[in-house]
Amino acid sequence: MISDQIKRGSERAPHRSLLFATGLVRADMKKPFIGICNSYESFVPGHCHLNKVGEWIKKCVIEAGGVPMEFNTIAVCDGIAMAHAGMKYSLPSRELIADSVETIVRAHCFDALICVPNCDKIVPGMLLGALRVNIPTVFASGGPMAPGRHPVTGKDTDLNSVFEAVGAENVGKITKKELEKVEETSCPGCGSCSGMFTANSMNCLYEALGLALPGNGTILATAPKRMDLYREAAFRAVAMAKKGGPVPRELVTRDSLDNALTLDMAMGGSTNTVLHTLAIAREAGVDYSLERMNEISARTPYICKLAPSGHYHVSDLDRAGGIMAILKRLPKKLLNLKAKTVSGKTLGQQMQRAAINDDDVIRTLDNAYSKDGGLAVLWGNLAERGAVVKKGGVAPSMMNFTGKAICFDSQEEACNGILGGKVKPGHVVVIRYEGPKGGPGMQEMLAPTSYIIGAGLGESVALITDGRFSGATHGACVGHVSPEAAEGGLIGLLKDGDEITIDIPKRAIAAKLSKAEIAKRRKAQKPWSPRIKGGWLERYATFVGNASTGASLKR
């Protein structure tokens, strides 16, 4: 066992002495050491219950014959960090989490790892670290939040409902008291936000990727059967520790990435899944591209539409059969059924056990929302290295849109402009210098996109940015525009009034500017100057790569 490096032989007597100080006994030296990477924080709703989860998993590891060793990572709540400078730290936190996992596991020689993340950057951050250390690993996430209930209409609500209510209150559609009622009822308890936003998208994708057990992405955080999932994960971790595998680099392959992206297209996940999947593939040593994602989108029917694109939530998907049910409904030729999983079964074997309980939540192939997937990558002079849109959340009238640019050099400037009435029907809102390098940190744009929807401009205004979106974003919103403004991308040269065309069916995005005009503007442009001096973000801006490579740090 790997842990023998710190517990076997006379020369390791000092190491054992330190372990005895934590409460271990000599008999424990014969058992596998199981690291439990927990992201508990008392002030993050997706994570505030994970201290209790960690205690339960430790008990289960002991029952399975292992020695649990719990440690923590940080966890940024994107919702709380939204629309102020704190959001600049969200995406960079992915790298800190990966580094911390690598550090603790390497320093303490665990035999296997149980990862307990839940929210946006924590899920991919832990996997990046797990791929580096490459010991048997199972993901057991904290689970989704239940949806809220609108105090007047009685319809399901979520965090996005609150952001949109802000826009509605700003233009007088609802009163301040009505806004307060929405904010008090939309997030009813612990768990990751209840729609198919980034956290739930990633937790679901890990089932198809083979790193999490069935139910990981959809069982509610408060459901009793979630405790059964944790127990099964603990027993699998101990079993894999004794067998020596499978390890993450055996599970994260081109085939399993194809499976994960096929699921993503079938359920219209967050655009952030594109960013994180590219980073995961890079860490795993798998050559994977945006072009490949478009190929998968083109062949995958969109059969499950959840909030923010639809009215169902993740709890409805769990009731309908969960992730394995979505995969079971897809044509088998779209999936690599022999791909291995942490369960010890192949993906195909896991799918066979699934039951589809609701044909409206998980539609039949002949009743699909569209014949192609819920995400798309666009190309053109505005995005020579690609841009991403959640096409499943775009109104049919906005699939092909031409409008006049109205440019903002930060998210804060854009929010003030939208709430101040500067944005009118026919505009394409341009938010730039918010990419990985320019922001720095590639802020999410849920606030401006929600303000547009809340103001009733969702079918008359588009938005493009070199930043990114929350999984809660919907509408004609194109993000991850690459190259970004800070590295000389055309998005940084746009002026108010420039004509921009977004053609989602043709996967195209372009500004109507001649090469001569672009060259003239480029020559006159002042060099980009970093916004932040000192601290972690300055280092991040120096080393971060393009969004088209997953915003990974350069080696």
C-alpha positions in Angstrom: 0.0 0.0 0.0 1.1 3.6 -0.7 0.7 4.4 3.0 3.4 1.9 3.9 5.8 4.8 3.1 4.8 6.4 6.4 3.9 3.4 8.6 6.1 0.4 7.8 9.6 -0.4 9.3 11.6 0.8 12.3 12.7 4.0 10.5 9.0 5.0 10.4 8.6 4.9 14.2 8.6 8.7 14.4 5.8 8.8 11.8 3.8 6.2 13.7 4.3 8.1 16.9 2.7 11.2 15.3 -0.2 9.2 13.9 -0.8 7.7 17.4 -1.1 11.2 18.7 -4.2 11.7 16.5 -5.9 8.7 18.1 -4.8 5.9 15.8 -3.7 2.5 17.3 -1.2 -0.1 16.1 -3.9 -2.2 14.5 -4.6 0.8 12.2 -1.2 0.5 10.7 -2.3 -2.6 8.8 -5.3 -0.9 7.2 -5.6 1.3 4.1 -5.4 5.1 4.8 -8.4 6.8 3.1 -8.2 10.5 2.5 -11.5 12.4 2.7 -11.2 15.7 0.9 -14.0 17.8 2.3 -15.0 21.3 1.2 -17.1 22.1 4.3 -17.7 25.8 5.0 -20.4 27.1 7.3 -21.4 30.1 5.1 -21.7 28.4 1.7 -25.2 26.9 1.2 -23.8 24.1 -1.1 -21.3 23.1 1.6 -22.8 24.1 5.0 -23.9 20.5 5.7 -20.7 18.8 4.6 -19.2 18.7 8.2 -22.0 16.2 9.0 -21.4 14.3 5.7 -17.7 14.0 6.5 -18.5 12.5 9.9 -20.8 10.0 8.3 -18.3 9.0 5.7 -15.6 8.6 8.3 -17.8 6.1 10.2 -18.5 4.2 6.9 -14.8 4.0 6.1 -14.0 2.5 9.5 -16.9 0.0 9.0 -15.4 -0.9 5.6 -12.0 -1.6 7.2 -10.1 1.6 6.4 -8.6 4.5 8.3 -10.3 7.8 7.5 -8.2 10.9 7.3 -10.2 14.0 6.6 -8.8 17.3 5.3 -10.4 20.4 3.9 -10.2 22.7 0.8 -11.6 26.2 0.3 -15.0 26.7 -1.4 -16.2 29.9 -3.0 -19.9 30.5 -3.4 -20.3 32.0 -6.8 -23.7 33.4 -5.9 -22.4 35.3 -2.9 -19.3 36.4 -4.9 -21.4 37.5 -7.8 -21.4 41.1 -9.2 -18.5 42.4 -7.1 -14.7 42.0 -7.0 -15.0 38.7 -5.1 -16.0 36.9 -8.3 -12.5 37.5 -9.7 -11.4 34.8 -7.2 -13.9 32.1 -8.1 -12.2 30.5 -11.2 -8.7 31.0 -9.8 -9.8 29.1 -6.7 -10.0 26.0 -8.9 -6.2 26.0 -9.2 -5.7 26.5 -5.5 -8.0 23.6 -4.7 -6.1 21.3 -7.2 -2.8 22.4 -5.6 -4.1 21.7 -2.1 -5.3 18.2 -3.0 -2.0 17.4 -4.6 -0.1 18.7 -1.6 -2.0 16.9 1.1 -2.2 13.6 -0.7 1.5 13.5 -1.7 2.6 14.6 1.8 0.6 12.1 3.7 0.6 9.0 1.4 -3.1 8.0 1.3 -4.1 4.8 -0.4 -7.4 6.1 -1.8 -9.3 9.3 -1.9 -13.0 10.3 -1.3 -13.7 13.8 -2.7 -16.7 15.6 -1.2 -17.2 18.8 -3.2 -20.4 20.4 -4.4 -20.2 23.8 -5.9 -18.8 25.2 -9.1 -15.0 25.3 -9.0 -14.6 22.8 -6.2 -15.8 19.8 -8.3 -13.2 20.3 -11.2 -10.6 21.6 -8.8 -10.6 18.3 -6.8 -10.4 16.3 -10.0 -7.5 18.2 -11.3 -5.6 17.4 -8.1 -6.8 13.7 -8.1 -5.5 13.3 -11.7 -2.1 14.5 -10.5 -1.8 12.1 -7.6 -3.5 9.3 -9.5 -4.6 7.2 -6.6 -8.0 5.4 -6.5 -10.6 8.2 -6.1 -14.4 8.3 -5.8 -16.4 11.5 -5.9 -19.4 11.8 -3.5 -20.7 15.3 -3.8 -23.0 17.2 -1.4 -26.1 17.1 -3.5 -28.5 19.6 -5.0 -30.8 22.0 -3.2 -34.5 21.6 -3.4 -36.2 24.4 -5.5 -38.1 27.2 -3.8 -41.7 28.2 -4.2 -42.9 31.5 -5.6 -45.0 33.3 -3.0 -47.6 34.4 -5.5 -47.6 32.0 -8.5 -46.7 28.9 -6.5 -44.2 27.9 -9.3 -40.7 26.5 -8.5 -38.0 29.1 -8.1 -34.2 29.2 -7.6 -31.3 31.6 -7.3 -31.8 32.8 -10.9 -35.3 33.8 -10.0 -33.9 36.3 -7.5 -31.5 37.8 -9.9 -34.2 38.2 -12.5 -36.5 39.7 -9.9 -33.9 42.4 -9.3 -34.2 43.4 -13.0 -38.0 43.3 -12.8 -38.0 45.5 -9.6 -35.7 48.0 -11.3 -38.1 48.6 -14.1 -41.2 48.6 -11.9 -42.6 45.3 -12.9 -42.7 44.1 -9.2 -42.5 46.0 -5.9 -39.6 45.9 -3.4 -41.8 43.9 -1.1 -42.4 41.3 -3.8 -38.7 41.1 -4.4 -38.1 40.5 -0.8 -40.6 37.6 -0.8 -38.8 36.0 -3.8 -35.4 36.3 -2.1 -36.8 34.8 1.1 -38.2 31.7 -0.5 -36.0 30.8 -3.5 -33.2 29.0 -1.7 -35.0 26.9 0.9 -32.0 25.0 2.4 -28.6 23.4 1.9 -27.3 22.0 -1.3 -26.0 23.2 -4.7 -28.4 25.6 -6.4 -31.4 23.7 -7.7 -31.3 24.1 -11.5 -28.9 22.6 -14.1 -26.4 25.3 -13.2 -22.6 24.7 -13.1 -22.3 22.8 -9.8 -25.1 20.3 -10.7 -23.9 20.0 -14.3 -20.4 19.0 -13.1 -21.7 16.6 -10.5 -23.9 15.0 -13.1 -21.1 14.8 -15.7 -18.9 12.8 -13.2 -21.4 10.0 -13.3 -20.9 9.7 -17.1 -17.2 10.3 -16.7 -17.0 7.2 -14.4 -15.7 9.0 -11.3 -19.0 9.1 -9.2 -21.6 6.5 -8.4 -25.1 6.7 -10.0 -27.2 9.3 -8.2 -24.3 11.6 -7.3 -25.6 14.4 -9.5 -29.3 14.3 -8.7 -30.1 12.9 -5.2 -31.2 15.9 -3.1 -28.7 17.0 -0.4 -31.3 16.4 2.3 -32.6 13.0 1.0 -32.0 9.9 3.2 -30.8 7.9 0.2 -27.9 10.4 -0.2 -26.5 8.9 3.0 -26.6 5.5 1.3 -24.6 6.9 -1.6 -21.9 8.1 0.8 -21.8 4.7 2.5 -21.4 3.0 -0.9 -18.7 5.5 -1.9 -16.8 4.8 1.4 -16.9 1.0 0.8 -15.8 1.4 -2.8 -12.8 3.6 -1.8 -11.6 1.0 0.7 -12.0 -1.8 -1.8 -10.2 0.2 -4.5 -7.4 1.0 -2.1 -6.9 -2.7 -1.5 -6.9 -3.6 -5.2 -4.9 -0.5 -6.3 -7.5 0.8 -8.7 -9.0 1.9 -10.9 -7.2 5.2 -10.8 -8.4 8.5 -12.3 -6.1 8.4 -15.3 -7.6 5.0 -16.2 -11.1 6.5 -16.0 -10.6 9.9 -17.6 -10.0 8.9 -21.2 -11.1 10.2 -24.6 -14.0 7.7 -24.6 -15.2 8.7 -21.1 -14.9 12.4 -21.9 -17.0 11.8 -25.0 -19.6 10.1 -22.7 -19.6 13.1 -20.4 -20.0 15.6 -23.2 -22.7 13.6 -24.8 -24.6 13.7 -21.5 -23.9 17.5 -21.3 -25.4 18.1 -24.8 -28.4 15.9 -24.0 -29.3 17.8 -20.9 -28.0 21.3 -21.9 -25.6 21.8 -19.0 -23.8 25.0 -18.0 -21.3 26.6 -20.4 -18.7 26.3 -17.7 -18.6 22.5 -18.3 -16.8 23.3 -21.5 -14.1 25.3 -19.6 -13.7 22.7 -16.9 -13.7 19.7 -19.3 -10.9 21.2 -21.4 -8.9 21.7 -18.2 -9.6 18.1 -17.0 -8.6 16.6 -20.4 -5.4 18.6 -20.3 -4.5 17.4 -16.8 -5.3 13.8 -17.9 -3.1 14.1 -20.9 -6.0 13.7 -23.4 -6.0 15.7 -26.5 -9.5 17.2 -26.6 -10.8 20.2 -28.5 -13.7 22.6 -28.9 -14.2 21.2 -32.4 -14.7 17.8 -30.8 -17.4 19.2 -28.6 -19.2 20.7 -31.6 -19.1 17.3 -33.3 -20.7 15.7 -30.2 -23.4 18.4 -30.1 -24.3 17.9 -33.7 -25.1 14.3 -33.2 -26.7 14.4 -29.7 -30.5 15.0 -29.3 -31.5 17.5 -26.6 -33.9 15.5 -24.4 -33.8 17.0 -20.9 -34.3 20.7 -20.4 -34.0 21.9 -16.8 -33.9 25.4 -15.2 -32.8 27.9 -16.3 -33.7 26.8 -19.8 -36.8 25.0 -18.7 -39.2 24.8 -15.7 -38.0 21.5 -14.3 -35.2 21.3 -11.6 -32.7 18.6 -10.7 -35.0 17.1 -8.1 -37.4 16.4 -11.0 -34.6 14.7 -13.0 -33.9 12.5 -9.9 -37.5 11.5 -9.7 -37.5 10.8 -13.5 -34.6 8.3 -13.2 -31.5 10.5 -13.0 -28.4 10.6 -15.2 -28.3 6.9 -16.0 -31.9 7.2 -17.3 -30.9 10.1 -19.7 -28.0 8.0 -21.0 -30.2 4.9 -21.3 -32.6 6.9 -23.5 -29.9 8.0 -25.9 -29.0 5.9 -29.0 -26.4 3.4 -27.9 -24.1 4.3 -30.8 -23.5 7.7 -29.2 -21.9 6.2 -26.1 -18.8 4.2 -25.2 -20.6 1.5 -23.2 -17.5 -0.4 -22.2 -16.0 2.6 -20.4 -14.9 1.7 -16.8 -16.4 3.4 -13.7 -15.5 3.5 -10.0 -18.4 1.3 -9.3 -16.5 -1.7 -10.8 -19.1 -1.9 -13.6 -19.0 -0.5 -17.1 -21.1 2.5 -18.0 -23.3 0.2 -20.1 -23.9 -2.1 -17.1 -24.9 0.8 -14.9 -27.3 2.2 -17.5 -29.1 -1.1 -17.7 -30.3 -0.8 -14.1 -31.9 2.6 -14.8 -35.7 3.2 -15.1 -37.2 6.1 -17.0 -40.1 7.3 -14.9 -41.2 10.5 -16.7 -41.3 11.0 -20.4 -41.7 14.8 -20.1 -38.6 15.3 -17.9 -36.6 12.9 -20.0 -38.2 13.1 -23.5 -38.3 10.4 -26.0 -36.1 10.7 -29.1 -39.0 11.5 -31.4 -40.1 14.3 -29.0 -36.6 15.8 -28.4 -36.3 19.6 -27.9 -33.9 19.6 -30.8 -31.9 17.1 -32.8 -28.7 18.5 -31.7 -27.3 19.3 -28.2 -27.9 22.1 -25.8 -24.5 23.7 -26.1 -22.6 25.0 -29.1 -19.3 26.5 -30.0 -19.3 29.5 -32.3 -16.4 30.7 -34.6 -15.7 33.9 -36.6 -13.6 37.0 -36.6 -14.9 37.8 -33.1 -13.9 34.3 -31.8 -11.1 32.9 -33.8 -10.4 30.4 -31.0 -14.1 29.9 -30.2 -16.9 31.1 -28.0 -19.6 29.1 -26.2 -23.4 29.5 -26.0 -26.0 27.5 -24.1 -28.3 27.2 -27.2 -30.8 25.2 -25.3 -31.6 28.4 -23.3 -31.9 30.7 -26.3 -35.3 31.7 -27.6 -36.0 30.5 -31.2 -36.3 34.2 -32.3 -32.8 34.9 -31.1 -31.0 32.0 -32.8 -30.0 34.3 -35.6 -29.5 37.9 -34.4 -27.9 41.0 -35.8 -27.6 44.1 -33.6 -25.5 47.2 -32.7 -22.8 46.9 -30.2 -22.9 48.8 -26.9 -19.6 48.3 -25.2 -18.6 48.0 -21.5 -15.1 47.4 -20.2 -16.2 45.6 -17.1 -19.1 43.7 -15.6 -19.8 46.5 -13.1 -19.9 49.1 -15.9 -22.4 46.8 -17.8 -24.6 46.3 -14.8 -24.8 50.1 -14.2 -25.6 50.6 -17.9 -28.3 48.0 -18.0 -30.0 49.1 -14.8 -29.5 52.7 -15.9 -31.5 52.2 -19.1 -28.7 52.5 -21.6 -29.4 49.1 -23.2 -32.2 49.2 -25.7 -33.9 46.6 -28.0 -31.6 45.7 -30.9 -28.4 46.1 -28.9 -25.6 43.5 -28.5 -24.1 44.1 -25.1 -20.4 43.7 -25.2 -18.6 43.0 -21.9 -14.8 42.8 -22.3 -11.6 42.7 -20.4 -13.2 40.1 -18.2 -11.4 37.1 -19.6 -9.0 34.8 -17.6 -6.1 37.3 -17.9 -8.0 40.6 -18.3 -10.5 40.3 -15.4 -8.5 38.6 -14.1 -10.4 35.5 -13.2 -13.1 35.4 -15.9 -16.1 36.7 -13.8 -19.5 35.1 -14.2 -22.1 37.4 -15.8 -25.3 36.2 -14.1 -26.1 39.7 -12.9 -26.1 41.5 -16.3 -27.8 38.6 -18.1 -30.5 38.4 -15.4 -31.1 42.1 -15.5 -31.6 41.9 -19.2 -34.2 39.1 -18.8 -35.8 40.8 -15.8 -36.2 44.1 -17.8 -38.1 42.1 -20.6 -35.3 42.4 -23.1 -34.5 38.7 -23.4 -35.8 38.4 -27.0 -34.5 41.7 -28.3 -31.0 42.1 -26.8 -28.0 39.7 -27.1 -24.8 39.7 -25.0 -21.2 38.7 -25.7 -18.2 38.6 -23.4 -14.7 37.2 -23.0 -15.8 36.4 -19.4 -18.1 33.5 -18.6 -21.6 32.8 -17.4 -23.2 31.2 -14.4 -25.0 28.0 -15.2 -28.1 29.9 -14.3 -27.7 32.2 -17.3 -30.1 31.8 -20.2 -30.8 33.9 -23.3 -28.7 34.9 -26.3 -25.5 35.1 -24.3 -22.2 34.1 -25.8 -19.2 33.7 -23.5 -15.6 32.6 -23.4 -14.9 34.7 -26.5 -11.3 33.9 -27.5 -8.9 35.5 -27.9 -9.9 37.8 -25.1 -9.6 41.6 -25.1 -6.5 41.5 -22.9 -4.6 39.4 -25.4 -5.5 41.5 -28.4 -8.8 39.9 -29.4 -11.2 41.7 -31.7 -13.7 42.0 -28.9 -11.4 44.7 -27.4 -11.5 46.7 -30.6 -15.2 47.0 -30.9 -17.0 50.4 -30.7 -20.5 51.4 -30.0 -22.7 51.0 -33.1 -20.6 48.2 -34.7 -22.8 45.6 -36.3 -22.5 42.1 -34.8 -24.1 39.0 -36.1 -24.7 35.8 -34.0 -25.8 32.8 -36.1 -26.1 29.9 -33.7 -27.4 27.3 -36.3 -24.3 28.0 -38.4 -22.1 28.2 -35.3 -20.9 31.7 -36.3 -20.2 35.0 -34.7 -18.8 38.1 -36.4 -18.4 41.8 -36.4 -19.0 43.6 -39.7 -15.6 45.2 -40.0 -13.2 45.2 -42.9 -9.6 43.9 -42.4 -8.4 47.4 -43.0 -10.6 48.9 -40.3 -9.5 46.2 -37.8 -5.8 46.8 -38.6 -6.4 50.6 -38.1 -8.0 50.1 -34.8 -5.4 47.6 -33.7 -2.6 50.1 -34.5 -4.3 52.8 -32.5 -5.1 50.6 -29.5 -3.2 51.3 -26.3 -1.3 48.3 -24.7 -3.4 46.4 -22.1 -2.4 47.1 -18.5 -3.1 44.6 -15.8 -5.9 45.7 -13.5 -4.5 44.2 -10.3 -1.1 44.5 -8.8 0.1 42.2 -6.0 -1.4 39.1 -4.4 -2.5 35.9 -5.9 -4.5 37.4 -8.8 -1.5 39.1 -10.3 0.3 35.7 -10.4 -2.8 34.1 -11.8 -3.1 36.7 -14.6 0.6 36.1 -15.5 0.3 32.4 -15.9 -3.3 31.7 -16.9 -4.0 30.4 -20.4 -6.7 31.1 -22.9 -10.3 30.1 -22.3 -10.1 27.8 -25.3 -7.6 25.6 -23.3 -9.8 25.6 -20.2 -8.1 28.6 -18.6 -5.5 26.3 -17.2 -2.3 27.6 -15.8 0.7 27.5 -18.1 3.2 24.8 -17.3 
